C-alpha cells in the first residue's frame, strides 16, 4: 500500500507541477498570488471565494518565495505549496521528487 500511495502522490504532484509551470515560463518554482488564484479557481474541485482566500493566505504565509536576504518577493514557492496542499511529510516530499527543487 505504501508503494501505491507513493505512486499516486508522485502522479498528483506531477499534475500539479504541470499546472503551475504554465504560469512559470522561466521555471523558477514561483508564481504570483493572482496566478495561484486562477489555478485554484479553474482546476480541480470547485472552491468558493473564501476557500480560495484561505488557500492563498496559507500559501503566502507558509510558502513565500524569499530573496537571498530573507525578504519576501511577493510570489509563492509553488513547489513548497504542493507539499503543503497535499499535507506531505518530508519523506513523502522527497519520494514525490519535490525535495530537490525547494
C-alpha positions, 0 to 999 in steps of 0.5 A: 500500500505504501508503494501505491500511495507513493505512486499516486502522490508522485502522479498528483504532484506531477499534475500539479507541477504541470499546472503551475509551470504554465504560469512559470515560463522561466521555471523558477518554482514561483508564481504570483498570488493572482496566478495561484488564484486562477489555478485554484479557481479553474482546476480541480474541485470547485472552491468558493471565494473564501476557500480560495482566500484561505488557500492563498493566505496559507500559501503566502504565509507558509510558502513565500518565495524569499530573496537571498536576504530573507525578504519576501518577493511577493510570489509563492514557492509553488513547489513548497505549496504542493507539499503543503496542499497535499499535507506531505511529510518530508519523506513523502516530499522527497519520494514525490521528487519535490525535495530537490527543487525547494 
